[in-house]
């Protein structure tokens, strides 16, 4: 039995714990939050054995095997590193860190000390995404020519929200990491050109319209925003056809068009959109691995490095 500890008891942690409840080989053993109301809520909903008011107390609990970190972005690095130093396997929410230096440090520590570490990029584990890879490998749409994806939301300004914190906020850090990770999942080539039509408000990027050109000739257009309009689709265009996913980061359906015809394929989640990600952690730990094949350390490094390069196009002053 794997005992999970959860640091940060917000909405995403609630969905995570609900998914975790469907596993026989693991349990939600302990949670930590500075907020007493959240601790009480999780006590009533999920009945963990332990609830802590201090994150370090959870990490010092010898019965915790693996930690899920669901804190605001700027706290990921500190507590992921502390968790590994306390011999805990780690699943940390995306983006795993704010800088490439930080992600490299975490990956190097994981590998040197043989402790599992993974960024929680659930899109990599969605059954439909994996089926789309198989269809592309079969050549159903030919060679990929371009990818366009949109993760656009409406998030009203809140001076107390980390999403509007100049250090860790903005559309790129909030949801743009999904745009980036998904494009890099399908295009295995160096990025040679980046442009960004960016809108900055309240000291953060609220709308990014990013164009990438890859060494192999593929082009990508990515749009991430906090100011709408709401849109979360992706189209992969090949020499013979297209594949459209909506929402692209956790799809259950894909529309494939080729030879003048279109058809829709559907693959449901295994329980929910967190389940296969959690399952991948359990499998890696069972095989004494330090990383997942589908979201490897290098994958996280590539994502953060590209996000840094795009971030250089943003002037927040």
C-alpha positions as CSV (number, residue, x, y, z in Angstrom):
1,X,0.0,0.0,0.0
2,X,1.4,3.4,-1.0
3,X,0.6,6.2,1.4
4,X,0.0,9.5,-0.4
5,X,0.6,12.9,1.3
6,X,-1.1,15.9,-0.3
7,X,0.4,19.4,0.3
8,X,-2.1,22.1,-0.5
9,X,-5.8,21.3,-0.2
10,X,-7.4,23.4,-2.9
11,X,-9.9,22.4,-5.6
12,X,-7.4,20.5,-7.7
13,X,-6.3,18.5,-4.6
14,X,-9.9,17.7,-4.0
15,X,-10.3,16.2,-7.5
16,X,-7.0,14.4,-7.1
17,X,-8.1,12.8,-3.8
18,X,-11.4,11.7,-5.3
19,X,-9.5,9.9,-8.1
20,X,-7.1,8.4,-5.6
21,X,-10.0,6.9,-3.7
22,X,-10.6,4.4,-6.6
23,X,-7.2,2.7,-6.1
24,X,-6.8,-0.4,-4.0
25,X,-3.0,-0.2,-3.9
26,X,-2.8,3.3,-2.5
27,X,-4.6,5.7,-0.2
28,X,-4.8,9.4,0.8
29,X,-2.9,9.0,4.1
30,X,-2.1,12.6,5.0
31,X,-2.9,16.2,4.0
32,X,-1.4,19.5,4.9
33,X,-2.8,23.0,4.7
34,X,-2.4,26.2,6.6
35,X,-6.1,26.8,6.3
36,X,-8.2,25.1,9.1
37,X,-11.4,25.2,7.0
38,X,-9.7,23.2,4.2
39,X,-8.3,20.7,6.7
40,X,-11.8,20.2,8.1
41,X,-13.3,19.9,4.6
42,X,-10.8,17.2,3.6
43,X,-11.3,15.4,6.9
44,X,-15.1,15.2,6.3
45,X,-14.8,14.2,2.6
46,X,-11.8,11.8,2.5
47,X,-11.0,10.8,6.1
48,X,-7.2,10.8,5.9
49,X,-5.4,9.3,8.8
50,X,-3.4,12.5,9.4
51,X,-3.9,16.2,8.7
52,X,-1.2,18.8,9.3
53,X,-1.1,22.5,9.6
54,X,2.5,22.6,8.5
55,X,3.9,21.2,5.2
56,X,7.2,20.1,6.8
57,X,5.4,18.1,9.4
58,X,3.8,16.0,6.6
59,X,7.2,15.5,5.0
60,X,8.7,14.4,8.3
61,X,6.0,11.7,8.7
62,X,7.8,8.4,8.0
63,X,4.6,6.7,6.9
64,X,4.2,9.0,3.8
65,X,5.6,7.3,0.7
66,X,4.7,9.8,-2.1
67,X,3.8,13.4,-2.0
68,X,1.4,15.3,-4.4
69,X,2.2,19.0,-4.3
70,X,-0.7,21.2,-5.3
71,X,0.5,24.6,-4.1
72,X,0.8,27.8,-6.1
73,X,3.6,27.6,-8.7
74,X,6.3,29.5,-6.7
75,X,6.2,27.0,-3.9
76,X,6.7,23.9,-6.1
77,X,10.4,23.9,-6.2
78,X,11.0,24.3,-2.5
79,X,8.6,21.5,-1.4
80,X,9.5,19.1,-4.2
81,X,13.1,19.3,-3.2
82,X,12.3,19.0,0.5
83,X,10.1,16.0,-0.2
84,X,12.8,14.2,-2.0
85,X,15.3,15.1,0.7
86,X,12.9,13.3,3.1
87,X,12.9,10.3,0.8
88,X,9.5,10.8,-0.6
89,X,8.5,10.2,-4.2
90,X,7.1,13.3,-5.8
91,X,4.3,14.3,-8.1
92,X,4.2,18.1,-8.5
93,X,1.6,20.1,-10.3
94,X,2.4,21.9,-13.5
95,X,4.5,23.9,-14.1
96,X,6.9,22.0,-11.9
97,X,9.1,25.0,-11.4
98,X,9.4,28.6,-12.6
99,X,12.8,28.3,-14.1
100,X,15.0,25.8,-16.0
101,X,17.6,26.0,-13.3
102,X,15.1,24.8,-10.7
103,X,13.8,21.9,-12.8
104,X,17.3,20.7,-13.6
105,X,18.1,20.7,-9.9
106,X,15.1,18.6,-9.1
107,X,15.7,16.1,-11.9
108,X,19.4,15.8,-11.0
109,X,18.5,15.2,-7.3
110,X,15.9,12.6,-8.3
111,X,18.4,10.7,-10.5
112,X,21.4,11.0,-8.1
113,X,19.4,9.8,-5.1
114,X,17.1,7.4,-7.0
115,X,13.8,8.9,-5.9
116,X,10.8,9.2,-8.2
117,X,9.9,12.7,-9.5
118,X,7.3,13.7,-12.0
119,X,5.6,16.8,-13.2
120,X,1.8,16.3,-13.1
121,X,1.2,16.8,-16.8
122,X,-2.0,14.7,-16.9
123,X,-2.5,15.4,-20.7
124,X,0.3,12.9,-21.4
125,X,-1.7,10.1,-19.8
126,X,-5.2,10.7,-21.2
127,X,-6.2,7.5,-23.2
128,X,-7.4,9.5,-26.2
129,X,-4.1,11.4,-26.5
130,X,-2.3,8.1,-26.6
131,X,-4.6,6.8,-29.3
132,X,-4.1,9.9,-31.3
133,X,-0.3,9.2,-31.2
134,X,-1.0,5.7,-32.5
135,X,-3.2,7.0,-35.4
136,X,-0.5,9.6,-36.4
137,X,2.1,6.8,-36.3
138,X,-0.1,4.8,-38.7
139,X,0.0,7.8,-41.1
140,X,-3.7,8.5,-41.1
141,X,-3.1,12.3,-41.5
142,X,0.3,12.0,-43.1
143,X,3.3,14.0,-41.8
144,X,2.5,16.8,-39.3
145,X,2.7,20.2,-40.9
146,X,1.3,22.4,-38.1
147,X,-0.4,22.4,-34.7
148,X,-2.8,25.1,-33.4
149,X,-4.1,25.0,-29.8
150,X,-6.0,27.3,-27.5
151,X,-6.3,27.3,-23.7
152,X,-8.3,30.5,-23.2
153,X,-10.2,31.2,-20.0
154,X,-11.8,34.1,-18.2
155,X,-10.1,34.8,-14.9
156,X,-11.2,38.1,-13.4
157,X,-8.5,40.2,-11.7
158,X,-7.9,39.4,-8.1
159,X,-5.0,41.1,-6.4
160,X,-4.8,38.3,-3.8
161,X,-4.6,35.5,-6.4
162,X,-1.3,33.9,-7.3
163,X,-2.5,34.0,-10.9
164,X,-2.0,37.8,-10.8
165,X,1.2,37.7,-8.9
166,X,3.9,39.1,-11.2
167,X,6.4,36.5,-10.0
168,X,4.4,33.4,-10.7
169,X,1.2,34.5,-12.4
170,X,0.0,35.1,-15.9
171,X,-1.5,33.0,-18.7
172,X,1.8,31.4,-19.7
173,X,2.5,29.9,-16.3
174,X,-1.2,29.1,-15.5
175,X,-2.3,27.3,-18.6
176,X,0.3,28.0,-21.3
177,X,2.3,25.1,-19.9
178,X,-0.4,22.8,-21.3
179,X,-0.2,24.4,-24.7
180,X,3.6,23.9,-24.7
181,X,3.7,20.4,-23.3
182,X,1.1,19.2,-25.9
183,X,2.9,20.7,-28.8
184,X,6.2,19.2,-27.7
185,X,4.5,15.9,-27.2
186,X,3.8,15.8,-31.0
187,X,6.7,17.7,-32.5
188,X,10.2,16.3,-31.7
189,X,12.4,18.9,-33.2
190,X,14.3,22.0,-31.9
191,X,12.4,25.3,-31.8
192,X,14.2,27.8,-34.1
193,X,11.9,30.8,-34.0
194,X,9.5,32.3,-31.4
195,X,7.2,35.3,-31.7
196,X,4.5,36.4,-29.2
197,X,1.7,38.9,-29.6
198,X,1.2,39.5,-25.8
199,X,-1.1,41.6,-23.8
200,X,0.0,42.6,-20.3
201,X,-2.3,43.9,-17.5
202,X,-1.8,44.2,-13.8
203,X,1.9,43.2,-14.2
204,X,1.2,39.8,-15.9
205,X,0.5,38.4,-19.3
206,X,-3.2,38.0,-19.7
207,X,-3.1,37.0,-23.3
208,X,-0.4,35.3,-25.3
209,X,-0.6,34.5,-29.0
210,X,2.6,32.5,-29.7
211,X,4.0,31.3,-33.0
212,X,6.7,28.7,-33.1
213,X,8.8,27.4,-35.9
214,X,10.6,24.1,-35.6
215,X,13.8,22.9,-37.3
216,X,11.9,20.2,-39.1
217,X,9.6,22.8,-40.7
218,X,6.5,22.3,-38.5
219,X,4.8,25.4,-37.3
220,X,2.8,25.8,-34.1
221,X,0.4,28.5,-33.0
222,X,-0.6,28.6,-29.3
223,X,-3.0,30.9,-27.5
224,X,-3.3,31.1,-23.7
225,X,-5.3,33.7,-22.0
226,X,-7.0,34.9,-18.8
227,X,-9.2,37.4,-20.6
228,X,-11.1,35.0,-22.9
229,X,-12.8,34.2,-25.0
230,X,-13.2,30.7,-23.6
231,X,-11.7,28.2,-26.0
232,X,-9.7,24.9,-25.4
233,X,-9.3,23.1,-28.7
234,X,-6.4,21.9,-30.8
235,X,-6.0,20.9,-34.4
236,X,-3.1,18.9,-35.7
237,X,-2.8,19.3,-39.5
238,X,-0.9,16.8,-41.6
239,X,-0.2,16.4,-45.3
240,X,-3.3,14.1,-45.6
241,X,-5.8,15.4,-43.1
242,X,-6.4,16.8,-39.6
243,X,-7.2,15.7,-36.1
244,X,-9.2,18.0,-33.8
245,X,-9.4,17.6,-30.0
246,X,-11.7,19.6,-27.6
247,X,-10.7,20.1,-24.9
248,X,-7.2,19.3,-26.1
249,X,-5.6,18.7,-22.7
250,X,-8.1,16.1,-21.5
251,X,-10.1,14.9,-24.5
252,X,-12.4,11.9,-24.8
253,X,-13.2,12.6,-28.4
254,X,-11.2,13.2,-31.6
255,X,-12.5,14.3,-35.0
256,X,-10.3,12.9,-37.7
257,X,-10.7,14.3,-41.3
258,X,-9.0,12.8,-44.4
259,X,-9.9,12.0,-48.0
260,X,-12.8,14.4,-47.8
261,X,-14.5,12.6,-44.9
262,X,-14.7,13.0,-41.1
263,X,-15.4,10.7,-38.3
264,X,-15.4,11.0,-34.5
265,X,-13.6,8.5,-32.2
266,X,-14.3,8.4,-28.5
267,X,-12.4,6.8,-25.7
268,X,-13.6,7.6,-22.1
269,X,-11.4,8.3,-19.2
270,X,-10.3,5.4,-16.9
271,X,-12.5,6.7,-14.0
272,X,-11.5,10.4,-14.5
273,X,-8.8,12.6,-16.0
274,X,-6.4,12.1,-13.0
275,X,-6.6,8.3,-12.8
276,X,-4.1,7.3,-15.5
277,X,-1.6,9.9,-14.3
278,X,-1.8,8.5,-10.7
279,X,-1.6,5.0,-12.2
280,X,1.6,5.9,-14.0
281,X,3.2,7.0,-10.7
282,X,2.3,3.7,-9.1
283,X,3.7,1.7,-12.0
284,X,7.0,3.7,-12.1
285,X,7.5,3.2,-8.3
286,X,6.7,-0.5,-8.5
287,X,9.4,-0.9,-11.1
288,X,11.8,1.3,-9.1
289,X,12.0,4.0,-11.7
290,X,12.9,7.6,-11.0
291,X,10.7,9.0,-13.9
292,X,7.8,8.2,-16.2
293,X,8.4,7.3,-19.8
294,X,5.5,9.5,-20.9
295,X,6.5,12.6,-18.8
296,X,10.2,12.1,-18.3
297,X,12.6,14.5,-16.6
298,X,13.8,15.6,-20.0
299,X,10.2,16.3,-21.1
300,X,9.8,18.7,-18.1
301,X,13.2,20.3,-18.8
302,X,12.2,20.9,-22.4
303,X,8.8,22.4,-21.4
304,X,10.2,24.8,-18.8
305,X,13.1,25.8,-21.1
306,X,10.7,26.7,-23.9
307,X,8.4,28.5,-21.5
308,X,11.4,30.6,-20.3
309,X,12.2,31.5,-23.9
310,X,8.7,32.5,-24.6
311,X,8.7,34.4,-21.3
312,X,11.5,36.5,-22.6
313,X,9.1,38.1,-25.0
314,X,6.9,39.4,-22.2
315,X,7.6,42.9,-20.8
316,X,5.7,43.2,-17.5
317,X,6.6,46.8,-16.7
